Amino acid sequence: MSVRLSIPEGTKVYRADHTSVRKYEGSSKYSDLENWLTDLVVLFEISMYGGQDQECERVLPMLEFLGGEVPHLAYS
């Protein structure tokens, strides 16, 4: 995400489908978080939200993809 995706001129641009990323509901399984985050990063890349100057453009829409409560994790 630190580098903006560069699309060559004349290339047909794929429109990102926000419904492809489900809401993260706070599962305590690491694989659920990892899969959700991967889907979100791919969506942001396709939506041209890469690059250091796009921080706000990535953070604000992220709220749309969060739901439920974050579980309390006990550390031993």
mmCIF file of the N, C-alpha and C atoms, coordinates in Angstrom:
data_MODEL
# 
_entry.id   MODEL 
# 
loop_
_atom_site.group_PDB 
_atom_site.id 
_atom_site.type_symbol 
_atom_site.label_atom_id 
_atom_site.label_alt_id 
_atom_site.label_comp_id 
_atom_site.label_asym_id 
_atom_site.label_entity_id 
_atom_site.label_seq_id 
_atom_site.pdbx_PDB_ins_code 
_atom_site.Cartn_x 
_atom_site.Cartn_y 
_atom_site.Cartn_z 
_atom_site.occupancy 
_atom_site.B_iso_or_equiv 
_atom_site.pdbx_formal_charge 
_atom_site.auth_seq_id 
_atom_site.auth_comp_id 
_atom_site.auth_asym_id 
_atom_site.auth_atom_id 
_atom_site.pdbx_PDB_model_num 
ATOM 1   N N  . MET A 1 1  ? 0.814   -1.190  0.000   1.00 0.00 ? 1  MET A N  1 
ATOM 2   C CA . MET A 1 1  ? 0.000   0.000   0.000   1.00 0.00 ? 1  MET A CA 1 
ATOM 3   C C  . MET A 1 1  ? 0.860   1.257   0.000   1.00 0.00 ? 1  MET A C  1 
ATOM 4   N N  . SER A 1 2  ? 2.158   1.126   0.188   1.00 0.00 ? 2  SER A N  1 
ATOM 5   C CA . SER A 1 2  ? 2.979   2.327   0.256   1.00 0.00 ? 2  SER A CA 1 
ATOM 6   C C  . SER A 1 2  ? 3.243   2.950   -1.115  1.00 0.00 ? 2  SER A C  1 
ATOM 7   N N  . VAL A 1 3  ? 2.964   2.216   -2.181  1.00 0.00 ? 3  VAL A N  1 
ATOM 8   C CA . VAL A 1 3  ? 3.193   2.728   -3.529  1.00 0.00 ? 3  VAL A CA 1 
ATOM 9   C C  . VAL A 1 3  ? 1.885   2.682   -4.308  1.00 0.00 ? 3  VAL A C  1 
ATOM 10  N N  . ARG A 1 4  ? 1.549   3.769   -4.943  1.00 0.00 ? 4  ARG A N  1 
ATOM 11  C CA . ARG A 1 4  ? 0.321   3.841   -5.731  1.00 0.00 ? 4  ARG A CA 1 
ATOM 12  C C  . ARG A 1 4  ? 0.457   2.986   -6.982  1.00 0.00 ? 4  ARG A C  1 
ATOM 13  N N  . LEU A 1 5  ? -0.580  2.233   -7.292  1.00 0.00 ? 5  LEU A N  1 
ATOM 14  C CA . LEU A 1 5  ? -0.645  1.398   -8.478  1.00 0.00 ? 5  LEU A CA 1 
ATOM 15  C C  . LEU A 1 5  ? -0.593  2.278   -9.716  1.00 0.00 ? 5  LEU A C  1 
ATOM 16  N N  . SER A 1 6  ? 0.233   1.902   -10.662 1.00 0.00 ? 6  SER A N  1 
ATOM 17  C CA . SER A 1 6  ? 0.370   2.674   -11.892 1.00 0.00 ? 6  SER A CA 1 
ATOM 18  C C  . SER A 1 6  ? -0.262  1.897   -13.036 1.00 0.00 ? 6  SER A C  1 
ATOM 19  N N  . ILE A 1 7  ? -1.299  2.446   -13.627 1.00 0.00 ? 7  ILE A N  1 
ATOM 20  C CA . ILE A 1 7  ? -2.009  1.820   -14.736 1.00 0.00 ? 7  ILE A CA 1 
ATOM 21  C C  . ILE A 1 7  ? -1.546  2.481   -16.032 1.00 0.00 ? 7  ILE A C  1 
ATOM 22  N N  . PRO A 1 8  ? -1.058  1.692   -16.985 1.00 0.00 ? 8  PRO A N  1 
ATOM 23  C CA . PRO A 1 8  ? -0.631  2.297   -18.254 1.00 0.00 ? 8  PRO A CA 1 
ATOM 24  C C  . PRO A 1 8  ? -1.790  2.998   -18.961 1.00 0.00 ? 8  PRO A C  1 
ATOM 25  N N  . GLU A 1 9  ? -1.498  4.097   -19.625 1.00 0.00 ? 9  GLU A N  1 
ATOM 26  C CA . GLU A 1 9  ? -2.516  4.857   -20.338 1.00 0.00 ? 9  GLU A CA 1 
ATOM 27  C C  . GLU A 1 9  ? -3.171  3.976   -21.403 1.00 0.00 ? 9  GLU A C  1 
ATOM 28  N N  . GLY A 1 10 ? -4.483  4.063   -21.505 1.00 0.00 ? 10 GLY A N  1 
ATOM 29  C CA . GLY A 1 10 ? -5.227  3.285   -22.475 1.00 0.00 ? 10 GLY A CA 1 
ATOM 30  C C  . GLY A 1 10 ? -5.725  1.950   -21.953 1.00 0.00 ? 10 GLY A C  1 
ATOM 31  N N  . THR A 1 11 ? -5.320  1.575   -20.741 1.00 0.00 ? 11 THR A N  1 
ATOM 32  C CA . THR A 1 11 ? -5.757  0.319   -20.149 1.00 0.00 ? 11 THR A CA 1 
ATOM 33  C C  . THR A 1 11 ? -7.170  0.466   -19.609 1.00 0.00 ? 11 THR A C  1 
ATOM 34  N N  . LYS A 1 12 ? -8.004  -0.540  -19.862 1.00 0.00 ? 12 LYS A N  1 
ATOM 35  C CA . LYS A 1 12 ? -9.360  -0.531  -19.317 1.00 0.00 ? 12 LYS A CA 1 
ATOM 36  C C  . LYS A 1 12 ? -9.262  -0.722  -17.810 1.00 0.00 ? 12 LYS A C  1 
ATOM 37  N N  . VAL A 1 13 ? -9.837  0.199   -17.054 1.00 0.00 ? 13 VAL A N  1 
ATOM 38  C CA . VAL A 1 13 ? -9.743  0.184   -15.598 1.00 0.00 ? 13 VAL A CA 1 
ATOM 39  C C  . VAL A 1 13 ? -10.858 -0.667  -15.009 1.00 0.00 ? 13 VAL A C  1 
ATOM 40  N N  . TYR A 1 14 ? -10.496 -1.592  -14.143 1.00 0.00 ? 14 TYR A N  1 
ATOM 41  C CA . TYR A 1 14 ? -11.448 -2.449  -13.439 1.00 0.00 ? 14 TYR A CA 1 
ATOM 42  C C  . TYR A 1 14 ? -12.065 -1.654  -12.297 1.00 0.00 ? 14 TYR A C  1 
ATOM 43  N N  . ARG A 1 15 ? -13.374 -1.657  -12.192 1.00 0.00 ? 15 ARG A N  1 
ATOM 44  C CA . ARG A 1 15 ? -14.070 -0.969  -11.102 1.00 0.00 ? 15 ARG A CA 1 
ATOM 45  C C  . ARG A 1 15 ? -14.205 -1.908  -9.916  1.00 0.00 ? 15 ARG A C  1 
ATOM 46  N N  . ALA A 1 16 ? -13.753 -1.462  -8.777  1.00 0.00 ? 16 ALA A N  1 
ATOM 47  C CA . ALA A 1 16 ? -13.790 -2.272  -7.563  1.00 0.00 ? 16 ALA A CA 1 
ATOM 48  C C  . ALA A 1 16 ? -15.220 -2.435  -7.065  1.00 0.00 ? 16 ALA A C  1 
ATOM 49  N N  . ASP A 1 17 ? -15.522 -3.626  -6.584  1.00 0.00 ? 17 ASP A N  1 
ATOM 50  C CA . ASP A 1 17 ? -16.837 -3.932  -6.032  1.00 0.00 ? 17 ASP A CA 1 
ATOM 51  C C  . ASP A 1 17 ? -16.708 -4.007  -4.512  1.00 0.00 ? 17 ASP A C  1 
ATOM 52  N N  . HIS A 1 18 ? -17.213 -2.996  -3.815  1.00 0.00 ? 18 HIS A N  1 
ATOM 53  C CA . HIS A 1 18 ? -17.086 -2.945  -2.363  1.00 0.00 ? 18 HIS A CA 1 
ATOM 54  C C  . HIS A 1 18 ? -17.815 -4.086  -1.663  1.00 0.00 ? 18 HIS A C  1 
ATOM 55  N N  . THR A 1 19 ? -18.761 -4.716  -2.346  1.00 0.00 ? 19 THR A N  1 
ATOM 56  C CA . THR A 1 19 ? -19.481 -5.828  -1.721  1.00 0.00 ? 19 THR A CA 1 
ATOM 57  C C  . THR A 1 19 ? -18.638 -7.092  -1.664  1.00 0.00 ? 19 THR A C  1 
ATOM 58  N N  . SER A 1 20 ? -17.476 -7.090  -2.322  1.00 0.00 ? 20 SER A N  1 
ATOM 59  C CA . SER A 1 20 ? -16.606 -8.265  -2.293  1.00 0.00 ? 20 SER A CA 1 
ATOM 60  C C  . SER A 1 20 ? -15.885 -8.412  -0.951  1.00 0.00 ? 20 SER A C  1 
ATOM 61  N N  . VAL A 1 21 ? -15.885 -7.361  -0.157  1.00 0.00 ? 21 VAL A N  1 
ATOM 62  C CA . VAL A 1 21 ? -15.237 -7.411  1.168   1.00 0.00 ? 21 VAL A CA 1 
ATOM 63  C C  . VAL A 1 21 ? -16.329 -7.439  2.234   1.00 0.00 ? 21 VAL A C  1 
ATOM 64  N N  . ARG A 1 22 ? -16.384 -8.535  2.963   1.00 0.00 ? 22 ARG A N  1 
ATOM 65  C CA . ARG A 1 22 ? -17.382 -8.659  4.034   1.00 0.00 ? 22 ARG A CA 1 
ATOM 66  C C  . ARG A 1 22 ? -16.919 -7.855  5.244   1.00 0.00 ? 22 ARG A C  1 
ATOM 67  N N  . LYS A 1 23 ? -17.827 -7.569  6.135   1.00 0.00 ? 23 LYS A N  1 
ATOM 68  C CA . LYS A 1 23 ? -17.478 -6.849  7.367   1.00 0.00 ? 23 LYS A CA 1 
ATOM 69  C C  . LYS A 1 23 ? -16.714 -7.777  8.298   1.00 0.00 ? 23 LYS A C  1 
ATOM 70  N N  . TYR A 1 24 ? -15.705 -7.211  8.942   1.00 0.00 ? 24 TYR A N  1 
ATOM 71  C CA . TYR A 1 24 ? -14.979 -7.960  9.964   1.00 0.00 ? 24 TYR A CA 1 
ATOM 72  C C  . TYR A 1 24 ? -15.755 -7.806  11.261  1.00 0.00 ? 24 TYR A C  1 
ATOM 73  N N  . GLU A 1 25 ? -16.196 -8.931  11.803  1.00 0.00 ? 25 GLU A N  1 
ATOM 74  C CA . GLU A 1 25 ? -17.070 -8.924  12.975  1.00 0.00 ? 25 GLU A CA 1 
ATOM 75  C C  . GLU A 1 25 ? -16.323 -9.172  14.290  1.00 0.00 ? 25 GLU A C  1 
ATOM 76  N N  . GLY A 1 26 ? -15.001 -9.145  14.258  1.00 0.00 ? 26 GLY A N  1 
ATOM 77  C CA . GLY A 1 26 ? -14.244 -9.293  15.494  1.00 0.00 ? 26 GLY A CA 1 
ATOM 78  C C  . GLY A 1 26 ? -13.960 -10.729 15.879  1.00 0.00 ? 26 GLY A C  1 
ATOM 79  N N  . SER A 1 27 ? -13.850 -11.617 14.904  1.00 0.00 ? 27 SER A N  1 
ATOM 80  C CA . SER A 1 27 ? -13.544 -13.013 15.184  1.00 0.00 ? 27 SER A CA 1 
ATOM 81  C C  . SER A 1 27 ? -12.207 -13.126 15.905  1.00 0.00 ? 27 SER A C  1 
ATOM 82  N N  . SER A 1 28 ? -12.097 -14.066 16.812  1.00 0.00 ? 28 SER A N  1 
ATOM 83  C CA . SER A 1 28 ? -10.838 -14.259 17.539  1.00 0.00 ? 28 SER A CA 1 
ATOM 84  C C  . SER A 1 28 ? -9.872  -15.153 16.764  1.00 0.00 ? 28 SER A C  1 
ATOM 85  N N  . LYS A 1 29 ? -10.302 -15.662 15.610  1.00 0.00 ? 29 LYS A N  1 
ATOM 86  C CA . LYS A 1 29 ? -9.417  -16.490 14.786  1.00 0.00 ? 29 LYS A CA 1 
ATOM 87  C C  . LYS A 1 29 ? -8.535  -15.589 13.927  1.00 0.00 ? 29 LYS A C  1 
ATOM 88  N N  . TYR A 1 30 ? -7.233  -15.810 14.027  1.00 0.00 ? 30 TYR A N  1 
ATOM 89  C CA . TYR A 1 30 ? -6.284  -14.995 13.270  1.00 0.00 ? 30 TYR A CA 1 
ATOM 90  C C  . TYR A 1 30 ? -6.534  -15.119 11.770  1.00 0.00 ? 30 TYR A C  1 
ATOM 91  N N  . SER A 1 31 ? -6.881  -16.309 11.286  1.00 0.00 ? 31 SER A N  1 
ATOM 92  C CA . SER A 1 31 ? -7.099  -16.506 9.848   1.00 0.00 ? 31 SER A CA 1 
ATOM 93  C C  . SER A 1 31 ? -8.251  -15.654 9.327   1.00 0.00 ? 31 SER A C  1 
ATOM 94  N N  . ASP A 1 32 ? -9.285  -15.435 10.143  1.00 0.00 ? 32 ASP A N  1 
ATOM 95  C CA . ASP A 1 32 ? -10.395 -14.569 9.733   1.00 0.00 ? 32 ASP A CA 1 
ATOM 96  C C  . ASP A 1 32 ? -9.919  -13.132 9.541   1.00 0.00 ? 32 ASP A C  1 
ATOM 97  N N  . LEU A 1 33 ? -9.115  -12.645 10.469  1.00 0.00 ? 33 LEU A N  1 
ATOM 98  C CA . LEU A 1 33 ? -8.564  -11.295 10.369  1.00 0.00 ? 33 LEU A CA 1 
ATOM 99  C C  . LEU A 1 33 ? -7.648  -11.182 9.155   1.00 0.00 ? 33 LEU A C  1 
ATOM 100 N N  . GLU A 1 34 ? -6.797  -12.179 8.971   1.00 0.00 ? 34 GLU A N  1 
ATOM 101 C CA . GLU A 1 34 ? -5.853  -12.166 7.856   1.00 0.00 ? 34 GLU A CA 1 
ATOM 102 C C  . GLU A 1 34 ? -6.577  -12.172 6.507   1.00 0.00 ? 34 GLU A C  1 
ATOM 103 N N  . ASN A 1 35 ? -7.596  -12.996 6.359   1.00 0.00 ? 35 ASN A N  1 
ATOM 104 C CA . ASN A 1 35 ? -8.356  -13.057 5.107   1.00 0.00 ? 35 ASN A CA 1 
ATOM 105 C C  . ASN A 1 35 ? -9.100  -11.754 4.838   1.00 0.00 ? 35 ASN A C  1 
ATOM 106 N N  . TRP A 1 36 ? -9.717  -11.196 5.885   1.00 0.00 ? 36 TRP A N  1 
ATOM 107 C CA . TRP A 1 36 ? -10.439 -9.928  5.738   1.00 0.00 ? 36 TRP A CA 1 
ATOM 108 C C  . TRP A 1 36 ? -9.480  -8.807  5.333   1.00 0.00 ? 36 TRP A C  1 
ATOM 109 N N  . LEU A 1 37 ? -8.336  -8.744  5.992   1.00 0.00 ? 37 LEU A N  1 
ATOM 110 C CA . LEU A 1 37 ? -7.372  -7.690  5.704   1.00 0.00 ? 37 LEU A CA 1 
ATOM 111 C C  . LEU A 1 37 ? -6.812  -7.825  4.291   1.00 0.00 ? 37 LEU A C  1 
ATOM 112 N N  . THR A 1 38 ? -6.569  -9.046  3.852   1.00 0.00 ? 38 THR A N  1 
ATOM 113 C CA . THR A 1 38 ? -6.099  -9.280  2.484   1.00 0.00 ? 38 THR A CA 1 
ATOM 114 C C  . THR A 1 38 ? -7.126  -8.785  1.472   1.00 0.00 ? 38 THR A C  1 
ATOM 115 N N  . ASP A 1 39 ? -8.397  -9.129  1.693   1.00 0.00 ? 39 ASP A N  1 
ATOM 116 C CA . ASP A 1 39 ? -9.468  -8.661  0.805   1.00 0.00 ? 39 ASP A CA 1 
ATOM 117 C C  . ASP A 1 39 ? -9.538  -7.139  0.771   1.00 0.00 ? 39 ASP A C  1 
ATOM 118 N N  . LEU A 1 40 ? -9.378  -6.513  1.932   1.00 0.00 ? 40 LEU A N  1 
ATOM 119 C CA . LEU A 1 40 ? -9.453  -5.057  2.025   1.00 0.00 ? 40 LEU A CA 1 
ATOM 120 C C  . LEU A 1 40 ? -8.287  -4.395  1.300   1.00 0.00 ? 40 LEU A C  1 
ATOM 121 N N  . VAL A 1 41 ? -7.093  -4.935  1.458   1.00 0.00 ? 41 VAL A N  1 
ATOM 122 C CA . VAL A 1 41 ? -5.915  -4.376  0.789   1.00 0.00 ? 41 VAL A CA 1 
ATOM 123 C C  . VAL A 1 41 ? -6.060  -4.489  -0.732  1.00 0.00 ? 41 VAL A C  1 
ATOM 124 N N  . VAL A 1 42 ? -6.550  -5.625  -1.216  1.00 0.00 ? 42 VAL A N  1 
ATOM 125 C CA . VAL A 1 42 ? -6.756  -5.795  -2.653  1.00 0.00 ? 42 VAL A CA 1 
ATOM 126 C C  . VAL A 1 42 ? -7.780  -4.775  -3.157  1.00 0.00 ? 42 VAL A C  1 
ATOM 127 N N  . LEU A 1 43 ? -8.872  -4.590  -2.423  1.00 0.00 ? 43 LEU A N  1 
ATOM 128 C CA . LEU A 1 43 ? -9.874  -3.596  -2.805  1.00 0.00 ? 43 LEU A CA 1 
ATOM 129 C C  . LEU A 1 43 ? -9.265  -2.197  -2.871  1.00 0.00 ? 43 LEU A C  1 
ATOM 130 N N  . PHE A 1 44 ? -8.477  -1.830  -1.867  1.00 0.00 ? 44 PHE A N  1 
ATOM 131 C CA . PHE A 1 44 ? -7.859  -0.506  -1.848  1.00 0.00 ? 44 PHE A CA 1 
ATOM 132 C C  . PHE A 1 44 ? -6.870  -0.339  -3.010  1.00 0.00 ? 44 PHE A C  1 
ATOM 133 N N  . GLU A 1 45 ? -6.121  -1.393  -3.326  1.00 0.00 ? 45 GLU A N  1 
ATOM 134 C CA . GLU A 1 45 ? -5.187  -1.321  -4.454  1.00 0.00 ? 45 GLU A CA 1 
ATOM 135 C C  . GLU A 1 45 ? -5.940  -1.088  -5.751  1.00 0.00 ? 45 GLU A C  1 
ATOM 136 N N  . ILE A 1 46 ? -7.001  -1.857  -5.986  1.00 0.00 ? 46 ILE A N  1 
ATOM 137 C CA . ILE A 1 46 ? -7.796  -1.715  -7.206  1.00 0.00 ? 46 ILE A CA 1 
ATOM 138 C C  . ILE A 1 46 ? -8.445  -0.336  -7.271  1.00 0.00 ? 46 ILE A C  1 
ATOM 139 N N  . SER A 1 47 ? -8.801  0.205   -6.099  1.00 0.00 ? 47 SER A N  1 
ATOM 140 C CA . SER A 1 47 ? -9.450  1.520   -6.029  1.00 0.00 ? 47 SER A CA 1 
ATOM 141 C C  . SER A 1 47 ? -8.448  2.668   -6.100  1.00 0.00 ? 47 SER A C  1 
ATOM 142 N N  . MET A 1 48 ? -7.178  2.340   -6.320  1.00 0.00 ? 48 MET A N  1 
ATOM 143 C CA . MET A 1 48 ? -6.109  3.343   -6.453  1.00 0.00 ? 48 MET A CA 1 
ATOM 144 C C  . MET A 1 48 ? -5.860  4.107   -5.156  1.00 0.00 ? 48 MET A C  1 
ATOM 145 N N  . TYR A 1 49 ? -6.009  3.433   -4.009  1.00 0.00 ? 49 TYR A N  1 
ATOM 146 C CA . TYR A 1 49 ? -5.767  4.065   -2.720  1.00 0.00 ? 49 TYR A CA 1 
ATOM 147 C C  . TYR A 1 49 ? -4.359  3.814   -2.211  1.00 0.00 ? 49 TYR A C  1 
ATOM 148 N N  . GLY A 1 50 ? -3.452  3.374   -3.069  1.00 0.00 ? 50 GLY A N  1 
ATOM 149 C CA . GLY A 1 50 ? -2.069  3.156   -2.663  1.00 0.00 ? 50 GLY A CA 1 
ATOM 150 C C  . GLY A 1 50 ? -1.306  4.468   -2.619  1.00 0.00 ? 50 GLY A C  1 
ATOM 151 N N  . GLY A 1 51 ? -0.189  4.463   -1.939  1.00 0.00 ? 51 GLY A N  1 
ATOM 152 C CA . GLY A 1 51 ? 0.664   5.649   -1.861  1.00 0.00 ? 51 GLY A CA 1 
ATOM 153 C C  . GLY A 1 51 ? 0.583   6.317   -0.509  1.00 0.00 ? 51 GLY A C  1 
ATOM 154 N N  . GLN A 1 52 ? 1.679   6.945   -0.144  1.00 0.00 ? 52 GLN A N  1 
ATOM 155 C CA . GLN A 1 52 ? 1.761   7.569   1.179   1.00 0.00 ? 52 GLN A CA 1 
ATOM 156 C C  . GLN A 1 52 ? 0.822   8.749   1.333   1.00 0.00 ? 52 GLN A C  1 
ATOM 157 N N  . ASP A 1 53 ? 0.415   9.366   0.230   1.00 0.00 ? 53 ASP A N  1 
ATOM 158 C CA . ASP A 1 53 ? -0.473  10.524  0.303   1.00 0.00 ? 53 ASP A CA 1 
ATOM 159 C C  . ASP A 1 53 ? -1.950  10.136  0.346   1.00 0.00 ? 53 ASP A C  1 
ATOM 160 N N  . GLN A 1 54 ? -2.258  8.837   0.418   1.00 0.00 ? 54 GLN A N  1 
ATOM 161 C CA . GLN A 1 54 ? -3.643  8.364   0.414   1.00 0.00 ? 54 GLN A CA 1 
ATOM 162 C C  . GLN A 1 54 ? -4.085  7.804   1.771   1.00 0.00 ? 54 GLN A C  1 
ATOM 163 N N  . GLU A 1 55 ? -3.385  8.155   2.823   1.00 0.00 ? 55 GLU A N  1 
ATOM 164 C CA . GLU A 1 55 ? -3.683  7.611   4.159   1.00 0.00 ? 55 GLU A CA 1 
ATOM 165 C C  . GLU A 1 55 ? -5.140  7.829   4.569   1.00 0.00 ? 55 GLU A C  1 
ATOM 166 N N  . CYS A 1 56 ? -5.638  9.037   4.452   1.00 0.00 ? 56 CYS A N  1 
ATOM 167 C CA . CYS A 1 56 ? -7.037  9.325   4.832   1.00 0.00 ? 56 CYS A CA 1 
ATOM 168 C C  . CYS A 1 56 ? -8.016  8.564   3.955   1.00 0.00 ? 56 CYS A C  1 
ATOM 169 N N  . GLU A 1 57 ? -7.698  8.431   2.679   1.00 0.00 ? 57 GLU A N  1 
ATOM 170 C CA . GLU A 1 57 ? -8.573  7.716   1.759   1.00 0.00 ? 57 GLU A CA 1 
ATOM 171 C C  . GLU A 1 57 ? -8.671  6.229   2.105   1.00 0.00 ? 57 GLU A C  1 
ATOM 172 N N  . ARG A 1 58 ? -7.676  5.700   2.819   1.00 0.00 ? 58 ARG A N  1 
ATOM 173 C CA . ARG A 1 58 ? -7.728  4.296   3.252   1.00 0.00 ? 58 ARG A CA 1 
ATOM 174 C C  . ARG A 1 58 ? -8.387  4.152   4.617   1.00 0.00 ? 58 ARG A C  1 
ATOM 175 N N  . VAL A 1 59 ? -8.139  5.066   5.521   1.00 0.00 ? 59 VAL A N  1 
ATOM 176 C CA . VAL A 1 59 ? -8.631  4.945   6.896   1.00 0.00 ? 59 VAL A CA 1 
ATOM 177 C C  . VAL A 1 59 ? -10.136 5.191   6.988   1.00 0.00 ? 59 VAL A C  1 
ATOM 178 N N  . LEU A 1 60 ? -10.620 6.262   6.410   1.00 0.00 ? 60 LEU A N  1 
ATOM 179 C CA . LEU A 1 60 ? -12.034 6.614   6.547   1.00 0.00 ? 60 LEU A CA 1 
ATOM 180 C C  . LEU A 1 60 ? -12.983 5.543   5.997   1.00 0.00 ? 60 LEU A C  1 
ATOM 181 N N  . PRO A 1 61 ? -12.767 5.010   4.786   1.00 0.00 ? 61 PRO A N  1 
ATOM 182 C CA . PRO A 1 61 ? -13.696 3.983   4.290   1.00 0.00 ? 61 PRO A CA 1 
ATOM 183 C C  . PRO A 1 61 ? -13.586 2.661   5.045   1.00 0.00 ? 61 PRO A C  1 
ATOM 184 N N  . MET A 1 62 ? -12.511 2.459   5.767   1.00 0.00 ? 62 MET A N  1 
ATOM 185 C CA . MET A 1 62 ? -12.315 1.210   6.505   1.00 0.00 ? 62 MET A CA 1 
ATOM 186 C C  . MET A 1 62 ? -13.423 0.985   7.531   1.00 0.00 ? 62 MET A C  1 
ATOM 187 N N  . LEU A 1 63 ? -13.985 2.048   8.060   1.00 0.00 ? 63 LEU A N  1 
ATOM 188 C CA . LEU A 1 63 ? -15.066 1.926   9.036   1.00 0.00 ? 63 LEU A CA 1 
ATOM 189 C C  . LEU A 1 63 ? -16.280 1.209   8.454   1.00 0.00 ? 63 LEU A C  1 
ATOM 190 N N  . GLU A 1 64 ? -16.465 1.343   7.149   1.00 0.00 ? 64 GLU A N  1 
ATOM 191 C CA . GLU A 1 64 ? -17.572 0.681   6.460   1.00 0.00 ? 64 GLU A CA 1 
ATOM 192 C C  . GLU A 1 64 ? -17.446 -0.843  6.517   1.00 0.00 ? 64 GLU A C  1 
ATOM 193 N N  . PHE A 1 65 ? -16.232 -1.337  6.721   1.00 0.00 ? 65 PHE A N  1 
ATOM 194 C CA . PHE A 1 65 ? -15.966 -2.769  6.690   1.00 0.00 ? 65 PHE A CA 1 
ATOM 195 C C  . PHE A 1 65 ? -15.778 -3.368  8.080   1.00 0.00 ? 65 PHE A C  1 
ATOM 196 N N  . LEU A 1 66 ? -16.126 -2.624  9.115   1.00 0.00 ? 66 LEU A N  1 
ATOM 197 C CA . LEU A 1 66 ? -16.032 -3.119  10.489  1.00 0.00 ? 66 LEU A CA 1 
ATOM 198 C C  . LEU A 1 66 ? -17.431 -3.279  11.069  1.00 0.00 ? 66 LEU A C  1 
ATOM 199 N N  . GLY A 1 67 ? -17.646 -4.352  11.801  1.00 0.00 ? 67 GLY A N  1 
ATOM 200 C CA . GLY A 1 67 ? -18.934 -4.596  12.440  1.00 0.00 ? 67 GLY A CA 1 
ATOM 201 C C  . GLY A 1 67 ? -18.728 -5.416  13.693  1.00 0.00 ? 67 GLY A C  1 
ATOM 202 N N  . GLY A 1 68 ? -19.743 -5.555  14.495  1.00 0.00 ? 68 GLY A N  1 
ATOM 203 C CA . GLY A 1 68 ? -19.653 -6.352  15.709  1.00 0.00 ? 68 GLY A CA 1 
ATOM 204 C C  . GLY A 1 68 ? -18.741 -5.718  16.749  1.00 0.00 ? 68 GLY A C  1 
ATOM 205 N N  . GLU A 1 69 ? -18.348 -6.530  17.715  1.00 0.00 ? 69 GLU A N  1 
ATOM 206 C CA . GLU A 1 69 ? -17.453 -6.070  18.766  1.00 0.00 ? 69 GLU A CA 1 
ATOM 207 C C  . GLU A 1 69 ? -16.129 -6.799  18.664  1.00 0.00 ? 69 GLU A C  1 
ATOM 208 N N  . VAL A 1 70 ? -15.078 -6.119  19.026  1.00 0.00 ? 70 VAL A N  1 
ATOM 209 C CA . VAL A 1 70 ? -13.771 -6.748  19.059  1.00 0.00 ? 70 VAL A CA 1 
ATOM 210 C C  . VAL A 1 70 ? -13.688 -7.588  20.326  1.00 0.00 ? 70 VAL A C  1 
ATOM 211 N N  . PRO A 1 71 ? -13.326 -8.880  20.183  1.00 0.00 ? 71 PRO A N  1 
ATOM 212 C CA . PRO A 1 71 ? -13.261 -9.736  21.368  1.00 0.00 ? 71 PRO A CA 1 
ATOM 213 C C  . PRO A 1 71 ? -12.104 -9.340  22.273  1.00 0.00 ? 71 PRO A C  1 
ATOM 214 N N  . HIS A 1 72 ? -12.277 -9.546  23.571  1.00 0.00 ? 72 HIS A N  1 
ATOM 215 C CA . HIS A 1 72 ? -11.208 -9.296  24.530  1.00 0.00 ? 72 HIS A CA 1 
ATOM 216 C C  . HIS A 1 72 ? -10.264 -10.478 24.493  1.00 0.00 ? 72 HIS A C  1 
ATOM 217 N N  . LEU A 1 73 ? -9.001  -10.208 24.223  1.00 0.00 ? 73 LEU A N  1 
ATOM 218 C CA . LEU A 1 73 ? -8.017  -11.265 24.161  1.00 0.00 ? 73 LEU A CA 1 
ATOM 219 C C  . LEU A 1 73 ? -7.181  -11.267 25.429  1.00 0.00 ? 73 LEU A C  1 
ATOM 220 N N  . ALA A 1 74 ? -7.121  -12.403 26.075  1.00 0.00 ? 74 ALA A N  1 
ATOM 221 C CA . ALA A 1 74 ? -6.321  -12.540 27.298  1.00 0.00 ? 74 ALA A CA 1 
ATOM 222 C C  . ALA A 1 74 ? -4.921  -12.971 26.917  1.00 0.00 ? 74 ALA A C  1 
ATOM 223 N N  . TYR A 1 75 ? -3.934  -12.295 27.441  1.00 0.00 ? 75 TYR A N  1 
ATOM 224 C CA . TYR A 1 75 ? -2.543  -12.647 27.183  1.00 0.00 ? 75 TYR A CA 1 
ATOM 225 C C  . TYR A 1 75 ? -1.976  -13.297 28.437  1.00 0.00 ? 75 TYR A C  1 
ATOM 226 N N  . SER A 1 76 ? -1.290  -14.403 28.229  1.00 0.00 ? 76 SER A N  1 
ATOM 227 C CA . SER A 1 76 ? -0.690  -15.115 29.365  1.00 0.00 ? 76 SER A CA 1 
ATOM 228 C C  . SER A 1 76 ? 0.771   -14.811 29.448  1.00 0.00 ? 76 SER A C  1 
# 
